[in-house]
Amino acid sequence: MGNSFGRVFKISTFGESHGKGLGVIIDGCPAGLPIDEDFIRQELQRRKPGQSKITTQRKEEDECQILSGVFEGKSTGTPIAIVIMNTDQKSKDYSHIADKYRPSHADFTYQEKYGVRDYRGGGRSSARETAARVAAGAVAKLMLKHFGIEINAYVSQAGHIKLDKNYQELDFSEIEKNIVRCPDPKKAEEMIEYIDLIRKNRDTVGGVVSCVAKNVPVGLGEPVFDRLHADLGKAMLSINAVKGFEYGSGFDGVSMKGSEHNDAFYQDGDRVRTKTNFSGGIQGGISNGEDIYFRVAFKPVATIMTDQESVNQAGESVTVSGKGRHDPCVVPRAVPIVEAMGALVLADFLLLNRLNKLEE
């Protein structure tokens, strides 16, 4: 239960952090979509561990292999299976917590729910599972590209360091030019220095990833319970360490008056536009053709390199020591994950809108 996402463009992921590997089954991808394997690999490289001094030092190349659903470079309309093998597991790093509950981890809840848990790196609850999502999201992005839809995410906050610029002021081509994935070079340097300081202090810090989808057609979203923003919220909140989601004006909108917040319509050539976009491209749960933008809040990584008090499975007081390889801040590597989940939602709604085959 709970290992699948989507209705028409549907994915099911499998695998654990320290198992032999992980992967994804993509069902519902239309036939005839060109599948660029190099692009899928590039997306996985953006998420992989060991990228820089401000990410975990686990060394996984995250090479993927497509097992089915693709023939002569195009999707066949049958399930696409992609696997990613694990190569740098160090399970012994976790033997000390085999019967201990790490603070703010899923150790206790998994043990109580299933009566058994894979303590090696968190098993199925590990963020390593998101590699499978990124692979599937890459396929979804290829489909979105066919319809001219672009999706870009970036780090807009690391701890207390915040990028206050509107996304329309930013150059998205700058995102991949620094290790924190912030499109403002000056603010990026501040974030990098701060995260590295946190790392040296053997602690962790959270942050915010902002995301923008452009050229989304009008009409994506289903009333009442399958609203577009509701599915985007579910997608983002399913990502490890996510604590918050807001779209459009979000929580800032509560301090505005209706006369300030309302998005007035006007005719722009052959399409209806809005003068402002506090709605975040979605009204009544349905896309209105404007940019869709949202923000995703990530908590500090729960594993810290200092001792913490906890209990074991017998209910005895114990000390949990921080060991292993972990991110001091998850947001730089979360950028492609946020993009992937956003792409999966949009691909699903495109197909729900009866776009059952790729148009020429």
C-alpha positions in Angstrom: 0.0 0.0 0.0 1.1 3.6 -0.7 3.9 2.8 -3.1 2.1 4.1 -6.2 1.2 7.6 -7.4 -1.0 8.9 -10.3 -4.1 7.7 -12.1 -3.4 7.6 -15.8 0.4 8.3 -15.8 1.0 6.1 -12.8 4.2 5.1 -11.1 5.1 2.4 -8.6 8.5 2.6 -6.9 10.4 -0.2 -5.1 13.6 -0.8 -3.3 15.4 0.2 -0.1 18.4 2.4 0.8 20.8 -0.5 1.4 19.1 -3.2 -0.7 20.5 -4.4 -4.0 18.8 -1.6 -5.8 15.6 0.4 -6.4 13.4 1.3 -9.3 10.1 2.3 -10.8 7.4 1.0 -13.0 5.7 3.7 -15.2 2.3 2.7 -16.5 0.2 4.8 -18.8 2.9 6.6 -20.8 1.6 7.1 -24.3 3.2 5.2 -27.2 5.5 7.1 -29.5 7.2 9.4 -26.9 10.9 9.7 -27.7 12.8 8.4 -24.6 16.1 10.2 -24.2 18.1 7.9 -21.9 20.9 10.5 -21.5 18.4 13.0 -20.2 17.1 10.5 -17.6 20.7 9.9 -16.5 21.4 13.7 -16.3 18.4 14.1 -14.1 19.6 11.3 -11.8 23.0 13.0 -11.7 21.4 16.1 -10.3 19.9 14.1 -7.4 22.8 11.7 -6.7 24.7 11.8 -3.5 28.4 12.9 -3.2 28.0 15.9 -5.5 29.8 18.5 -3.3 31.0 19.4 0.2 27.4 20.4 1.3 25.9 17.0 0.4 26.2 13.5 1.8 29.5 11.8 0.8 27.9 8.5 -0.2 29.2 7.6 -3.6 26.5 6.4 -5.9 26.7 7.0 -9.7 23.0 6.2 -10.0 23.3 4.6 -13.4 19.9 3.5 -14.6 18.8 0.7 -16.9 15.6 0.6 -18.8 14.2 -2.9 -18.8 11.0 -2.6 -20.7 8.5 -0.3 -22.5 11.0 1.3 -24.9 11.8 0.1 -28.4 14.1 1.9 -30.9 14.2 5.0 -28.7 10.4 5.4 -28.3 7.8 4.3 -25.7 5.7 1.4 -26.7 2.7 2.2 -24.6 3.5 -0.7 -22.3 4.9 -0.4 -18.7 8.4 1.2 -18.6 10.6 -0.4 -16.0 13.7 1.4 -14.8 16.2 0.1 -12.2 19.0 1.8 -10.4 21.5 -0.5 -8.6 23.0 0.4 -5.2 26.8 0.2 -5.2 28.1 2.0 -2.1 26.1 0.7 0.8 27.8 0.8 4.2 25.2 -1.1 6.3 27.6 -1.5 9.2 27.2 2.3 9.8 23.7 1.5 11.1 24.3 -1.6 13.2 24.4 0.6 16.3 20.8 1.6 15.9 19.4 -1.8 15.1 17.1 -1.7 18.1 17.2 2.1 18.8 14.8 4.8 17.7 16.5 7.8 16.1 14.8 11.1 17.0 12.5 12.4 14.3 13.1 9.4 12.1 10.6 6.7 10.9 12.2 4.0 13.0 9.5 3.9 15.7 6.5 4.2 13.4 7.7 1.6 11.0 8.4 -0.8 13.8 5.0 -0.3 15.3 3.1 -0.5 12.0 4.9 -3.5 10.5 6.5 -5.3 13.5 9.8 -5.3 11.5 12.0 -2.6 10.0 15.1 -2.4 7.8 17.4 -0.2 10.0 20.0 0.1 7.3 19.8 3.7 6.3 16.1 3.8 7.0 15.3 1.1 4.5 12.2 2.1 2.5 11.7 5.3 4.4 15.1 6.6 3.2 15.2 9.6 0.8 17.2 7.2 -1.5 13.8 6.0 -2.7 13.4 9.4 -4.5 16.0 8.3 -7.1 13.2 6.2 -8.6 10.9 9.2 -8.6 13.4 11.3 -10.4 13.8 8.7 -13.1 10.1 8.6 -13.6 9.9 12.4 -13.5 12.4 12.6 -16.3 10.1 10.6 -18.5 7.2 12.8 -17.5 9.4 15.9 -18.3 10.0 14.4 -21.8 6.2 14.3 -22.3 5.7 17.8 -21.0 8.4 19.0 -23.3 6.3 17.7 -26.2 3.6 20.1 -25.2 6.0 23.0 -24.6 5.6 22.9 -20.8 8.7 23.9 -18.7 9.2 23.2 -15.1 12.1 24.7 -13.0 12.8 24.5 -9.3 15.5 26.2 -7.3 16.6 26.8 -3.7 15.0 30.0 -2.4 16.0 29.6 1.3 18.6 27.8 3.4 18.0 28.2 7.1 17.6 31.9 7.7 19.2 32.9 4.4 16.3 33.8 2.0 16.1 34.8 -1.6 13.4 37.5 -1.6 13.3 38.1 -5.3 10.2 37.2 -7.4 10.9 34.3 -9.7 10.2 36.6 -12.7 13.4 38.5 -11.8 15.5 35.4 -11.8 17.6 33.8 -14.6 16.9 30.0 -14.4 20.0 29.2 -16.4 22.0 30.1 -13.3 20.4 27.4 -11.2 22.9 24.6 -12.1 25.9 26.9 -12.0 26.4 26.5 -8.2 26.3 23.6 -5.8 23.3 25.0 -3.8 21.1 25.5 -6.9 20.1 29.1 -6.1 19.8 31.2 -9.3 21.1 34.3 -7.5 25.0 34.0 -7.4 25.5 36.3 -4.5 22.8 34.7 -2.4 24.0 31.3 -3.4 27.5 32.0 -1.9 25.9 33.0 1.4 23.8 29.8 1.5 26.9 27.6 0.7 29.0 29.2 3.4 26.1 28.8 5.9 25.4 25.2 5.1 29.1 24.4 5.2 29.4 26.0 8.7 26.4 24.0 9.8 28.1 20.8 8.5 31.4 21.7 10.3 29.3 22.1 13.5 28.0 18.6 13.0 24.4 19.8 12.7 21.8 20.2 9.9 19.5 22.9 8.6 16.3 23.1 6.5 15.2 25.2 3.6 12.7 26.0 0.9 12.6 24.9 -2.8 10.5 27.1 -5.1 9.1 25.7 -8.4 7.6 27.3 -11.5 5.8 25.6 -14.3 5.4 27.6 -17.5 3.1 27.2 -20.6 0.7 24.9 -18.8 -2.6 24.8 -20.8 -5.9 26.0 -19.4 -8.1 23.2 -18.0 -5.9 20.9 -16.0 -7.5 19.8 -12.8 -10.7 18.0 -11.7 -13.3 19.3 -9.3 -13.9 18.7 -6.4 -11.4 16.5 -4.7 -8.9 16.1 -7.5 -8.0 19.8 -7.8 -4.7 20.4 -9.5 -3.2 22.2 -6.5 -4.4 19.4 -4.2 -2.5 16.8 -6.1 0.6 19.1 -6.3 0.3 19.4 -2.5 0.1 15.6 -2.1 3.0 15.1 -4.4 5.3 17.5 -2.5 4.2 16.4 0.9 5.1 12.8 -0.1 8.8 13.8 -0.4 11.0 13.0 2.6 11.5 15.8 5.1 8.8 18.1 3.6 6.9 20.0 6.2 5.0 22.6 4.2 3.5 23.4 0.8 2.0 26.7 -0.5 1.1 27.9 -4.0 0.4 31.3 -5.4 0.3 33.9 -2.7 0.2 31.2 -0.1 0.2 32.3 3.5 1.2 35.8 2.6 -2.2 36.2 1.0 -3.9 36.3 4.4 -2.6 39.8 5.0 -4.0 41.1 1.8 -7.5 42.6 1.1 -9.7 41.1 -1.6 -9.3 44.2 -3.7 -5.5 43.7 -3.6 -5.5 39.9 -4.1 -8.1 39.4 -6.9 -6.5 38.6 -10.3 -8.3 40.8 -12.9 -8.9 39.3 -16.3 -8.1 40.9 -19.6 -8.0 39.9 -23.3 -4.6 39.4 -24.8 -4.9 38.5 -28.4 -6.7 35.2 -28.7 -6.4 34.3 -25.0 -7.7 35.5 -21.7 -5.0 36.5 -19.2 -4.8 37.8 -15.6 -3.1 41.1 -14.8 -1.7 39.6 -11.6 -1.2 36.0 -10.6 -1.8 35.7 -6.8 -3.8 32.5 -7.8 -0.6 30.8 -8.8 -2.0 29.7 -12.1 -4.8 27.7 -10.6 -8.4 28.8 -10.0 -11.2 26.5 -8.8 -8.6 23.8 -8.8 -8.1 24.1 -12.6 -5.1 25.7 -14.4 -5.9 29.0 -16.0 -2.9 29.2 -18.4 -0.8 31.5 -16.2 2.5 30.3 -14.5 2.0 27.8 -11.8 4.3 28.5 -8.9 4.7 27.0 -5.5 7.1 26.6 -2.5 8.1 23.5 -0.6 9.5 23.6 2.9 12.0 21.0 4.1 12.9 20.4 7.7 16.5 20.0 9.0 17.8 16.5 8.2 17.0 14.3 11.3 20.4 12.6 11.5 22.9 14.9 13.2 26.5 14.0 14.1 26.1 14.5 17.8 24.7 12.2 20.6 20.9 12.4 21.3 18.8 10.8 24.0 16.2 8.3 22.9 14.7 4.8 23.8 15.2 1.3 22.3 12.6 -1.3 21.4 12.5 -2.5 25.0 11.6 1.0 26.1 15.0 1.6 27.8 16.7 4.9 27.7 19.6 5.0 25.3 22.0 7.3 23.6 21.9 7.5 19.8 25.2 8.4 18.2 25.3 10.1 14.8 27.1 8.0 12.3 27.0 7.4 8.5 26.9 9.8 5.6 24.1 12.4 5.6 23.3 15.8 4.0 23.7 18.8 6.3 20.9 20.4 4.2 18.7 18.5 1.9 17.4 21.3 -0.4 20.2 21.3 -3.0 19.5 17.7 -3.9 15.7 18.1 -3.5 15.5 20.5 -6.4 15.2 17.7 -9.1 12.9 15.7 -6.8 10.5 18.7 -6.6 10.6 19.1 -10.4 10.0 15.4 -10.9 7.0 15.2 -8.7 5.6 18.4 -10.3 6.1 16.9 -13.7 4.4 13.6 -12.7 1.3 15.5 -11.6 1.1 17.6 -14.7 1.7 14.6 -17.0 -1.1 12.8 -15.2 -3.6 15.7 -15.6 -2.6 16.1 -19.2 -3.7 12.5 -19.9 -6.8 12.9 -17.7 -7.7 15.7 -20.0 -8.1 13.0 -22.7 -4.8 13.7 -24.4 -4.5 10.0 -25.0 -1.9 10.2 -27.8 0.9 12.5 -28.6 -0.3 15.1 -31.2 2.0 16.0 -34.0 
